[in-house]
Amino acid sequence: MSAPSFSRGDVLRGLTAALVAATGTSAADTLPAVTIGTTPIDAGAQPYYAQRMGYFAGAGIDAQITAMSNGAELAAAVASGALAVGQSNVVSLAAAYERGIPFVLIAPASLYSWKVPQSAFVVAAGSPIRTARDLTGKTVAVSGLKTISQLGPEVWIDKNGGDLASVKFVEMPFSAMPDALAKARVDAALISEPVLSEALTGGARVFADPYDAIAKEFLIGAWFTTKTWAAANPDLLRRYVGVMTQTARWANAHHAETARILEDETHVPVGPTAKRVVYGDVLDPSLIQPLLDACLAYGLLKARVAAADLIAR
């Protein structure tokens, strides 16, 4: 009989159980806590993976994870000190920096990659739209006005010869977009996973990957905290960043395992054909600056923001 194999998570959970048996205390009683806020979607799922794999415990962190419905609520909680760390999109964090809110980026989250686009420009099956010029005078659905969801299509339309001034953008949830396309209430939509896979299964058609117009690869989301928390907790911050790096590398290579965890946490099925988030593992300013420059060009920022200035020192 072959010897049983144990994962790192098995070992760490075993050590935790041994600690409880020997001392009558839980690991949470002995480790410093980090309160973490995230949105319960693929892009914000790293803490759930790290918790299941025992990475937080291995780094000496008692991770207390809170799911929140939107980035504004999460940012307010971090700014007030109710949470130590949160996950948000780079556009919102840059806008907060411009307004003087003392957030700093500490680790990468979701990375846009042209190799595995999680969002796409979609039209109804019988639509004649195939180029940027075909969008002249048309209505495009995005998940948020004056956000990256609108920015990507704007840059793509401009770079591909379309008449951006004639395009009308309307805001709606991803879940409503396939029906809006089918009933011709909108002419095109920028849809993200997992709704993207559902829309394509229902007969919708991809005609462009608009984020490619910003850059082939760039950082969409990041983990952040306040300058005050970062300065007061340098060792804990270093350990948290190490866990996010470790988790990103594991998650990028283990989609079957992460799909099961994500389904447990969100109660949303993750289909076998769904394109999964790519997590960054290096907080590289060169992967942030193209997005910031596009924000300036299209009015989401009032002045140029240097990516390096957003990153915790």
C-alpha positions as CSV (number, residue, x, y, z in Angstrom):
1,M,0.0,0.0,0.0
2,S,1.4,3.4,-1.0
3,A,1.9,6.1,1.7
4,P,-0.9,8.7,1.9
5,S,-0.1,12.1,0.5
6,F,-0.7,15.3,2.4
7,S,-1.1,18.9,1.0
8,R,0.3,21.9,2.7
9,G,-3.3,22.7,3.8
10,D,-3.6,19.3,5.4
11,V,-0.4,19.8,7.4
12,L,-1.4,23.2,8.6
13,R,-4.8,22.1,9.7
14,G,-3.3,19.2,11.5
15,L,-0.9,21.6,13.4
16,T,-3.9,23.8,14.3
17,A,-5.8,20.8,15.7
18,A,-2.8,19.8,17.7
19,L,-2.5,23.3,19.1
20,V,-6.1,23.3,20.2
21,A,-5.7,19.8,21.8
22,A,-2.6,20.8,23.7
23,T,-3.5,24.3,24.9
24,G,-7.3,24.4,24.8
25,T,-7.1,27.5,22.7
26,S,-7.8,28.1,19.0
27,A,-5.3,29.4,16.5
28,A,-7.4,32.6,16.3
29,D,-6.6,33.2,19.9
30,T,-2.9,33.2,19.3
31,L,-2.5,34.9,16.0
32,P,-2.8,38.6,15.1
33,A,-6.0,39.4,13.2
34,V,-6.3,41.0,9.8
35,T,-9.8,42.1,8.9
36,I,-10.3,41.7,5.2
37,G,-13.1,43.0,3.0
38,T,-13.8,41.7,-0.5
39,T,-16.6,41.2,-3.0
40,P,-17.7,37.5,-3.3
41,I,-16.7,37.1,-7.0
42,D,-13.8,35.4,-8.8
43,A,-11.7,38.7,-8.8
44,G,-12.0,39.0,-5.0
45,A,-11.7,35.3,-4.0
46,Q,-8.0,35.1,-3.0
47,P,-8.7,35.3,0.7
48,Y,-11.1,32.4,0.5
49,Y,-8.5,30.2,-1.3
50,A,-5.8,31.3,1.2
51,Q,-8.1,30.4,4.1
52,R,-9.0,26.9,2.7
53,M,-5.3,26.1,1.9
54,G,-4.0,27.2,5.3
55,Y,-1.8,29.9,3.9
56,F,-3.0,32.5,6.4
57,A,-2.4,30.3,9.4
58,G,1.0,29.3,7.9
59,A,1.9,33.0,7.8
60,G,0.8,33.6,11.3
61,I,-2.4,35.5,10.4
62,D,-5.9,35.2,11.8
63,A,-7.8,36.2,8.6
64,Q,-11.3,37.6,9.3
65,I,-13.0,37.8,5.9
66,T,-16.1,40.0,5.3
67,A,-18.0,39.9,2.0
68,M,-19.4,43.2,0.8
69,S,-21.7,44.0,-2.1
70,N,-19.8,46.8,-3.7
71,G,-16.5,48.6,-3.8
72,A,-17.9,51.9,-2.4
73,E,-19.1,50.1,0.8
74,L,-15.7,48.3,1.1
75,A,-13.6,51.5,0.6
76,A,-15.6,53.3,3.3
77,A,-15.0,50.4,5.7
78,V,-11.2,50.5,5.1
79,A,-11.1,54.3,5.3
80,S,-12.9,54.3,8.6
81,G,-10.6,51.5,10.1
82,A,-13.5,49.0,10.3
83,L,-11.5,46.9,8.0
84,A,-7.7,46.7,7.7
85,V,-7.5,45.5,4.1
86,G,-9.8,45.5,1.1
87,Q,-10.0,44.7,-2.6
88,S,-11.1,47.2,-5.2
89,N,-10.5,48.2,-8.8
90,V,-7.5,50.4,-9.7
91,V,-9.6,53.1,-11.3
92,S,-11.5,53.7,-8.1
93,L,-8.4,53.6,-6.0
94,A,-6.7,56.1,-8.3
95,A,-9.7,58.4,-8.1
96,A,-9.6,58.1,-4.3
97,Y,-5.9,59.0,-4.3
98,E,-6.7,62.1,-6.4
99,R,-9.3,63.2,-3.8
100,G,-6.7,62.9,-1.1
101,I,-8.0,59.6,0.5
102,P,-4.9,57.9,2.0
103,F,-5.2,54.5,0.4
104,V,-2.1,52.6,-0.8
105,L,-1.9,49.5,-3.0
106,I,-0.3,46.5,-1.3
107,A,-0.8,43.5,-3.6
108,P,-2.2,42.7,-7.0
109,A,-5.6,41.1,-7.4
110,S,-7.1,40.5,-10.9
111,L,-5.0,41.0,-14.0
112,Y,-6.4,41.6,-17.4
113,S,-4.7,39.4,-20.0
114,W,-5.4,39.3,-23.7
115,K,-4.8,35.5,-23.5
116,V,-7.8,34.9,-21.2
117,P,-10.2,37.9,-21.6
118,Q,-12.9,37.7,-18.9
119,S,-14.9,40.5,-20.5
120,A,-16.0,41.0,-24.1
121,F,-18.0,43.2,-26.4
122,V,-21.1,41.1,-27.2
123,V,-24.0,41.5,-29.7
124,A,-27.1,39.5,-30.4
125,A,-26.7,36.5,-32.7
126,G,-28.2,38.2,-35.7
127,S,-26.7,41.6,-35.2
128,P,-24.9,43.2,-38.2
129,I,-22.4,44.9,-35.9
130,R,-18.8,43.8,-36.6
131,T,-16.6,46.9,-36.4
132,A,-16.3,50.1,-34.3
133,R,-17.8,52.1,-37.2
134,D,-20.9,49.9,-36.9
135,L,-21.6,51.3,-33.4
136,T,-22.3,54.8,-34.8
137,G,-25.5,56.0,-33.2
138,K,-25.9,52.8,-31.2
139,T,-26.6,52.1,-27.5
140,V,-24.1,50.1,-25.5
141,A,-24.7,48.6,-22.1
142,V,-22.0,48.7,-19.4
143,S,-22.0,47.7,-15.7
144,G,-21.1,51.2,-14.5
145,L,-20.9,54.6,-16.1
146,K,-17.6,56.4,-15.8
147,T,-15.9,53.2,-14.7
148,I,-13.5,50.8,-16.4
149,S,-16.6,49.1,-17.8
150,Q,-17.2,52.2,-20.0
151,L,-13.6,53.1,-20.4
152,G,-12.6,49.9,-22.2
153,P,-15.2,50.3,-24.9
154,E,-14.5,54.0,-25.3
155,V,-10.8,53.5,-25.9
156,W,-11.5,50.6,-28.3
157,I,-14.1,52.6,-30.4
158,D,-11.7,55.5,-30.6
159,K,-8.7,53.4,-31.6
160,N,-10.7,51.5,-34.2
161,G,-12.2,54.4,-36.1
162,G,-15.6,54.6,-34.5
163,D,-17.6,57.8,-33.8
164,L,-17.4,57.7,-30.0
165,A,-19.5,61.0,-29.6
166,S,-22.5,59.3,-31.2
167,V,-22.5,56.2,-29.0
168,K,-24.9,56.2,-26.0
169,F,-23.8,54.3,-22.9
170,V,-26.4,52.9,-20.5
171,E,-25.8,51.3,-17.1
172,M,-27.2,47.9,-16.2
173,P,-26.2,44.8,-14.3
174,F,-24.4,42.0,-16.3
175,S,-27.3,39.6,-15.5
176,A,-29.7,41.9,-17.4
177,M,-27.6,42.3,-20.5
178,P,-28.3,39.1,-22.5
179,D,-32.0,39.7,-22.3
180,A,-31.6,43.4,-23.3
181,L,-29.5,42.3,-26.3
182,A,-32.0,39.6,-27.4
183,K,-34.9,42.1,-27.1
184,A,-32.9,44.9,-28.9
185,R,-33.1,47.3,-26.0
186,V,-29.4,47.8,-26.5
187,D,-27.2,47.1,-29.5
188,A,-24.1,45.9,-27.8
189,A,-22.9,45.2,-24.2
190,L,-19.6,44.7,-22.4
191,I,-20.3,41.5,-20.5
192,S,-18.0,39.7,-17.9
193,E,-17.9,36.2,-16.6
194,P,-19.8,34.2,-15.5
195,V,-22.6,35.9,-17.4
196,L,-20.5,36.1,-20.5
197,S,-20.4,32.3,-20.8
198,E,-24.2,32.2,-20.2
199,A,-24.8,34.8,-22.9
200,L,-22.7,32.9,-25.5
201,T,-24.4,29.7,-24.7
202,G,-27.7,31.5,-25.3
203,G,-26.6,32.5,-28.8
204,A,-24.9,35.9,-28.3
205,R,-21.7,36.7,-30.3
206,V,-18.4,38.2,-29.3
207,F,-17.2,40.8,-31.7
208,A,-14.3,42.5,-29.8
209,D,-12.1,42.4,-26.7
210,P,-12.1,46.1,-25.9
211,Y,-9.7,46.0,-23.0
212,D,-7.0,45.1,-25.5
213,A,-7.1,48.7,-26.6
214,I,-5.8,49.8,-23.1
215,A,-3.0,47.3,-23.0
216,K,-2.5,43.6,-23.7
217,E,-2.0,43.1,-19.9
218,F,-2.8,45.5,-17.1
219,L,-3.8,45.3,-13.4
220,I,-7.6,45.7,-12.9
221,G,-7.9,45.1,-9.2
222,A,-5.6,45.4,-6.2
223,W,-5.5,44.9,-2.4
224,F,-5.3,48.1,-0.5
225,T,-5.1,49.6,3.0
226,T,-4.6,53.0,4.5
227,K,-1.2,54.6,4.9
228,T,-1.8,54.6,8.6
229,W,-2.4,50.9,8.9
230,A,0.5,50.1,6.6
231,A,2.9,52.2,8.7
232,A,1.7,50.7,12.0
233,N,1.8,47.1,10.8
234,P,4.8,46.6,8.6
235,D,5.5,42.9,9.5
236,L,1.8,42.0,9.3
237,L,1.6,43.7,6.0
238,R,4.6,41.9,4.6
239,R,3.1,38.6,5.7
240,Y,-0.3,39.4,4.1
241,V,1.4,40.4,0.8
242,G,3.3,37.1,0.9
243,V,0.0,35.1,1.3
244,M,-1.6,36.9,-1.6
245,T,1.4,36.2,-3.8
246,Q,1.4,32.5,-2.8
247,T,-2.3,32.3,-3.3
248,A,-2.2,34.0,-6.8
249,R,0.3,31.5,-8.0
250,W,-1.6,28.5,-6.7
251,A,-5.0,29.7,-7.9
252,N,-3.7,30.5,-11.4
253,A,-2.6,26.8,-11.7
254,H,-5.5,25.1,-9.9
255,H,-8.8,26.2,-11.6
256,A,-10.7,23.0,-10.7
257,E,-10.0,23.4,-7.0
258,T,-10.7,27.1,-7.0
259,A,-14.0,26.6,-8.8
260,R,-15.2,24.3,-6.0
261,I,-14.2,26.9,-3.3
262,L,-15.7,29.8,-5.3
263,E,-19.0,27.9,-5.7
264,D,-19.1,27.2,-1.9
265,E,-18.5,30.8,-1.0
266,T,-20.7,32.5,-3.6
267,H,-23.3,29.8,-4.3
268,V,-22.9,30.6,-8.1
269,P,-22.0,27.7,-10.4
270,V,-18.7,28.0,-12.1
271,G,-19.0,26.1,-15.5
272,P,-16.1,24.1,-16.9
273,T,-15.9,26.5,-19.9
274,A,-15.9,29.7,-17.9
275,K,-12.9,31.9,-18.4
276,R,-11.3,32.4,-15.0
277,V,-9.6,35.4,-13.4
278,V,-5.9,35.7,-13.8
279,Y,-4.3,37.0,-10.5
280,G,-1.2,39.1,-10.6
281,D,1.7,38.1,-8.4
282,V,3.9,41.3,-8.7
283,L,2.7,44.8,-8.0
284,D,4.5,46.3,-11.0
285,P,3.9,50.0,-11.9
286,S,4.2,49.2,-15.6
287,L,1.1,47.0,-15.3
288,I,-0.8,49.9,-13.8
289,Q,0.2,53.0,-15.7
290,P,-1.5,52.2,-19.0
291,L,-4.9,52.1,-17.2
292,L,-4.2,55.3,-15.3
293,D,-3.2,57.1,-18.6
294,A,-6.4,56.0,-20.2
295,C,-8.4,57.3,-17.2
296,L,-6.8,60.7,-17.7
297,A,-7.4,60.7,-21.5
298,Y,-11.1,59.9,-21.0
299,G,-11.9,62.1,-18.1
300,L,-11.9,59.6,-15.2
301,L,-8.9,61.4,-13.6
302,K,-8.3,65.1,-13.7
303,A,-4.5,65.0,-13.6
304,R,-1.9,62.3,-14.4
305,V,-1.3,59.9,-11.5
306,A,2.0,58.0,-11.4
307,A,1.4,54.3,-10.6
308,A,4.4,54.2,-8.3
309,D,2.8,56.8,-6.1
310,L,-0.1,54.5,-5.4
311,I,2.0,51.7,-4.1
312,A,2.8,51.3,-0.4
313,R,6.5,52.1,0.3
